Amino acid sequence: TYEMRYAYGELLYKLKKFDMAYEQYMAVVTMDANGKRSKFCANSAVYAAEKMVETERADNPSGTPERGSTEPMELMSWEQNYLTALDQYARLYPDDADTPGAIYKAAYLLYEHNQYKDASDRFRVVIGMNPSSRDAEKGAHLILDAFVQTEDWSNLKDVSKAFFDQEGLGSRTFKTEVYEIYERASFKLIEVTFTADEDK
């Protein structure tokens, strides 16, 4: 049955029946996470779900927040399946070379839906795994961007300074940008505090 599900999943994927292929791939992993086909199927489930997300978004363009909105939005059905597949891959194969990328994709999906706390948690895992990677740098920027979007100047100040101080995180350009963010956040925090005091 294990081999048959793997073969059936492959056939369905080639036929572009990505929803059905996803189910077969996930079933293979559930049967035996350490089986010889399981890592391949876990990865294939991610790709199958990604294909379905493209279709789902084309059919429902209002499924992501409007520009300028910071209100969290629920994931659509296939977005949730995509997240499940990404998290499964990262959980089962933590030492695999593709795992940081899977965690980053999961974080970015949540970030797109303004689920900033869950996104930040995953971005921080990526940073912890390899601070010098491009995904770590992008993840750090997106963590800071979430604070800008929500006008959380206090956290923006503290976290940008922590990223600046973190050894090995980001390029020289990144360090310059992050320190400028820290300075602007510090001034903004003073401005907000001053305005609040004036209003009393």
C-alpha positions as a Markdown table, in Angstrom:
| # | Residue | x | y | z |
|---|---|---|---|---|
| 1 | Thr | 0.0 | 0.0 | 0.0 |
| 2 | Tyr | 2.9 | 2.4 | 0.8 |
| 3 | Glu | 4.4 | 1.9 | -2.6 |
| 4 | Met | 1.0 | 2.0 | -4.4 |
| 5 | Arg | 0.1 | 5.3 | -2.7 |
| 6 | Tyr | 3.5 | 6.8 | -3.7 |
| 7 | Ala | 3.0 | 5.6 | -7.4 |
| 8 | Tyr | -0.6 | 6.8 | -7.4 |
| 9 | Gly | 0.5 | 10.2 | -6.1 |
| 10 | Glu | 3.1 | 10.5 | -8.8 |
| 11 | Leu | 0.6 | 9.6 | -11.5 |
| 12 | Leu | -1.9 | 12.2 | -10.2 |
| 13 | Tyr | 0.7 | 14.9 | -10.0 |
| 14 | Lys | 1.7 | 14.2 | -13.6 |
| 15 | Leu | -1.9 | 14.5 | -14.6 |
| 16 | Lys | -2.0 | 17.9 | -12.8 |
| 17 | Lys | -4.6 | 16.6 | -10.3 |
| 18 | Phe | -2.7 | 18.3 | -7.5 |
| 19 | Asp | -5.4 | 18.1 | -4.9 |
| 20 | Met | -5.6 | 14.3 | -5.1 |
| 21 | Ala | -1.8 | 14.0 | -5.4 |
| 22 | Tyr | -1.5 | 16.0 | -2.2 |
| 23 | Glu | -3.7 | 13.5 | -0.3 |
| 24 | Gln | -1.7 | 10.5 | -1.5 |
| 25 | Tyr | 1.7 | 12.1 | -0.7 |
| 26 | Met | 0.5 | 13.0 | 2.8 |
| 27 | Ala | -0.8 | 9.5 | 3.3 |
| 28 | Val | 2.6 | 8.0 | 2.4 |
| 29 | Val | 4.2 | 10.2 | 5.1 |
| 30 | Thr | 1.6 | 9.3 | 7.7 |
| 31 | Met | 2.2 | 5.6 | 7.1 |
| 32 | Asp | 5.9 | 5.8 | 7.7 |
| 33 | Ala | 7.7 | 9.1 | 8.1 |
| 34 | Asn | 11.1 | 7.3 | 7.8 |
| 35 | Gly | 10.2 | 5.2 | 4.7 |
| 36 | Lys | 12.4 | 5.5 | 1.6 |
| 37 | Arg | 9.8 | 7.5 | -0.3 |
| 38 | Ser | 8.6 | 9.6 | 2.7 |
| 39 | Lys | 10.9 | 12.6 | 2.4 |
| 40 | Phe | 10.3 | 12.9 | -1.3 |
| 41 | Cys | 6.5 | 12.6 | -0.7 |
| 42 | Ala | 6.6 | 15.2 | 2.1 |
| 43 | Asn | 8.4 | 17.6 | -0.3 |
| 44 | Ser | 6.0 | 16.7 | -3.2 |
| 45 | Ala | 3.0 | 17.5 | -0.9 |
| 46 | Val | 4.4 | 21.0 | -0.5 |
| 47 | Tyr | 4.6 | 21.5 | -4.3 |
| 48 | Ala | 1.2 | 20.0 | -4.8 |
| 49 | Ala | -0.4 | 22.3 | -2.2 |
| 50 | Glu | 1.5 | 25.3 | -3.7 |
| 51 | Lys | -0.1 | 24.5 | -7.1 |
| 52 | Met | -3.5 | 24.4 | -5.4 |
| 53 | Val | -2.9 | 27.7 | -3.6 |
| 54 | Glu | -2.2 | 29.4 | -7.0 |
| 55 | Thr | -5.6 | 28.1 | -8.3 |
| 56 | Glu | -7.4 | 29.1 | -5.0 |
| 57 | Arg | -6.0 | 32.6 | -5.1 |
| 58 | Ala | -6.9 | 33.1 | -8.8 |
| 59 | Asp | -10.5 | 32.0 | -7.9 |
| 60 | Asn | -10.6 | 34.2 | -4.8 |
| 61 | Pro | -8.4 | 37.3 | -5.1 |
| 62 | Ser | -9.9 | 38.8 | -1.9 |
| 63 | Gly | -8.4 | 36.0 | 0.2 |
| 64 | Thr | -5.4 | 38.2 | 1.3 |
| 65 | Pro | -5.6 | 41.4 | 3.3 |
| 66 | Glu | -6.1 | 44.7 | 1.4 |
| 67 | Arg | -3.1 | 47.0 | 1.1 |
| 68 | Gly | -2.5 | 49.0 | 4.3 |
| 69 | Ser | -4.6 | 46.6 | 6.4 |
| 70 | Thr | -3.0 | 45.1 | 9.6 |
| 71 | Glu | -6.0 | 43.0 | 10.6 |
| 72 | Pro | -5.1 | 39.2 | 10.7 |
| 73 | Met | -6.9 | 37.1 | 8.1 |
| 74 | Glu | -7.6 | 33.4 | 8.2 |
| 75 | Leu | -5.8 | 31.2 | 5.7 |
| 76 | Met | -7.9 | 29.8 | 2.9 |
| 77 | Ser | -8.4 | 26.0 | 2.7 |
| 78 | Trp | -5.4 | 25.2 | 0.4 |
| 79 | Glu | -3.2 | 27.8 | 2.1 |
| 80 | Gln | -3.8 | 26.0 | 5.3 |
| 81 | Asn | -2.9 | 22.7 | 3.6 |
| 82 | Tyr | 0.2 | 24.3 | 2.3 |
| 83 | Leu | 1.2 | 25.5 | 5.8 |
| 84 | Thr | 0.5 | 22.0 | 7.1 |
| 85 | Ala | 2.8 | 20.4 | 4.5 |
| 86 | Leu | 5.6 | 23.0 | 5.1 |
| 87 | Asp | 5.4 | 22.5 | 8.9 |
| 88 | Gln | 5.4 | 18.8 | 8.5 |
| 89 | Tyr | 8.5 | 18.8 | 6.4 |
| 90 | Ala | 10.3 | 21.0 | 8.9 |
| 91 | Arg | 9.2 | 18.9 | 11.8 |
| 92 | Leu | 10.1 | 15.5 | 10.3 |
| 93 | Tyr | 13.4 | 16.5 | 8.6 |
| 94 | Pro | 14.9 | 19.3 | 10.7 |
| 95 | Asp | 18.4 | 18.7 | 9.5 |
| 96 | Asp | 17.6 | 18.6 | 5.7 |
| 97 | Ala | 19.0 | 21.3 | 3.5 |
| 98 | Asp | 15.5 | 22.3 | 2.3 |
| 99 | Thr | 14.1 | 22.8 | 5.8 |
| 100 | Pro | 15.1 | 26.5 | 6.4 |
| 101 | Gly | 13.4 | 27.3 | 3.1 |
| 102 | Ala | 10.3 | 25.5 | 4.1 |
| 103 | Ile | 10.1 | 27.4 | 7.4 |
| 104 | Tyr | 10.7 | 30.7 | 5.6 |
| 105 | Lys | 7.8 | 29.9 | 3.2 |
| 106 | Ala | 5.5 | 29.1 | 6.1 |
| 107 | Ala | 6.5 | 32.3 | 7.8 |
| 108 | Tyr | 6.0 | 34.4 | 4.7 |
| 109 | Leu | 2.5 | 32.8 | 4.2 |
| 110 | Leu | 1.5 | 33.9 | 7.7 |
| 111 | Tyr | 3.1 | 37.3 | 7.2 |
| 112 | Glu | 1.0 | 37.8 | 4.0 |
| 113 | His | -2.1 | 37.3 | 6.2 |
| 114 | Asn | -1.0 | 39.7 | 8.9 |
| 115 | Gln | -0.5 | 36.9 | 11.4 |
| 116 | Tyr | 2.6 | 38.6 | 12.5 |
| 117 | Lys | 3.3 | 36.8 | 15.8 |
| 118 | Asp | 3.3 | 33.3 | 14.2 |
| 119 | Ala | 5.2 | 34.6 | 11.2 |
| 120 | Ser | 7.8 | 36.2 | 13.5 |
| 121 | Asp | 8.3 | 32.9 | 15.5 |
| 122 | Arg | 9.1 | 31.1 | 12.3 |
| 123 | Phe | 11.4 | 33.8 | 10.9 |
| 124 | Arg | 13.3 | 33.7 | 14.1 |
| 125 | Val | 13.8 | 29.9 | 13.7 |
| 126 | Val | 15.3 | 30.6 | 10.2 |
| 127 | Ile | 17.6 | 33.3 | 11.6 |
| 128 | Gly | 18.7 | 30.9 | 14.4 |
| 129 | Met | 19.5 | 28.1 | 11.9 |
| 130 | Asn | 21.8 | 30.1 | 9.7 |
| 131 | Pro | 22.0 | 33.9 | 10.5 |
| 132 | Ser | 24.2 | 34.6 | 7.5 |
| 133 | Ser | 21.7 | 33.2 | 5.0 |
| 134 | Arg | 19.7 | 35.4 | 2.6 |
| 135 | Asp | 16.4 | 34.0 | 4.1 |
| 136 | Ala | 17.6 | 35.0 | 7.6 |
| 137 | Glu | 18.2 | 38.6 | 6.4 |
| 138 | Lys | 14.9 | 38.8 | 4.6 |
| 139 | Gly | 13.1 | 37.3 | 7.6 |
| 140 | Ala | 14.6 | 39.9 | 9.9 |
| 141 | His | 13.5 | 42.7 | 7.6 |
| 142 | Leu | 9.9 | 41.3 | 7.6 |
| 143 | Ile | 9.9 | 41.0 | 11.4 |
| 144 | Leu | 10.8 | 44.7 | 11.6 |
| 145 | Asp | 8.3 | 45.6 | 8.9 |
| 146 | Ala | 5.5 | 44.0 | 10.9 |
| 147 | Phe | 6.3 | 46.4 | 13.8 |
| 148 | Val | 6.2 | 49.3 | 11.3 |
| 149 | Gln | 2.9 | 48.2 | 10.0 |
| 150 | Thr | 1.4 | 48.0 | 13.5 |
| 151 | Glu | 3.2 | 51.2 | 14.7 |
| 152 | Asp | 4.9 | 49.3 | 17.5 |
| 153 | Trp | 7.8 | 51.7 | 17.8 |
| 154 | Ser | 9.0 | 50.2 | 21.1 |
| 155 | Asn | 9.5 | 46.7 | 19.8 |
| 156 | Leu | 10.9 | 48.1 | 16.5 |
| 157 | Lys | 13.5 | 50.0 | 18.5 |
| 158 | Asp | 14.5 | 47.0 | 20.6 |
| 159 | Val | 14.5 | 44.3 | 18.0 |
| 160 | Ser | 16.3 | 46.4 | 15.3 |
| 161 | Lys | 19.1 | 47.1 | 17.8 |
| 162 | Ala | 19.2 | 43.4 | 18.7 |
| 163 | Phe | 19.5 | 42.5 | 15.0 |
| 164 | Phe | 22.2 | 45.1 | 14.6 |
| 165 | Asp | 24.1 | 43.6 | 17.5 |
| 166 | Gln | 23.6 | 39.9 | 16.5 |
| 167 | Glu | 26.9 | 38.6 | 15.2 |
| 168 | Gly | 26.7 | 37.0 | 11.8 |
| 169 | Leu | 23.2 | 38.2 | 10.9 |
| 170 | Gly | 23.0 | 40.0 | 7.6 |
| 171 | Ser | 25.4 | 41.8 | 5.2 |
| 172 | Arg | 27.1 | 45.1 | 5.9 |
| 173 | Thr | 24.3 | 46.8 | 4.0 |
| 174 | Phe | 21.8 | 45.1 | 6.2 |
| 175 | Lys | 23.5 | 46.3 | 9.3 |
| 176 | Thr | 23.5 | 49.9 | 8.0 |
| 177 | Glu | 19.8 | 49.7 | 7.2 |
| 178 | Val | 18.9 | 48.1 | 10.5 |
| 179 | Tyr | 20.8 | 50.8 | 12.5 |
| 180 | Glu | 18.9 | 53.5 | 10.5 |
| 181 | Ile | 15.7 | 51.8 | 11.5 |
| 182 | Tyr | 16.8 | 51.7 | 15.1 |
| 183 | Glu | 17.5 | 55.5 | 15.0 |
| 184 | Arg | 14.2 | 56.3 | 13.3 |
| 185 | Ala | 12.3 | 54.1 | 15.8 |
| 186 | Ser | 14.0 | 55.9 | 18.7 |
| 187 | Phe | 13.0 | 59.3 | 17.4 |
| 188 | Lys | 9.5 | 58.1 | 16.7 |
| 189 | Leu | 9.2 | 56.7 | 20.2 |
| 190 | Ile | 10.3 | 60.1 | 21.7 |
| 191 | Glu | 7.8 | 61.9 | 19.4 |
| 192 | Val | 4.9 | 59.6 | 20.5 |
| 193 | Thr | 5.8 | 59.9 | 24.2 |
| 194 | Phe | 6.1 | 63.7 | 23.9 |
| 195 | Thr | 2.7 | 63.9 | 22.1 |
| 196 | Ala | 1.1 | 61.7 | 24.8 |
| 197 | Asp | 2.5 | 63.9 | 27.5 |
| 198 | Glu | 1.1 | 67.0 | 25.8 |
| 199 | Asp | -2.3 | 65.5 | 25.6 |
| 200 | Lys | -2.5 | 64.9 | 29.3 |
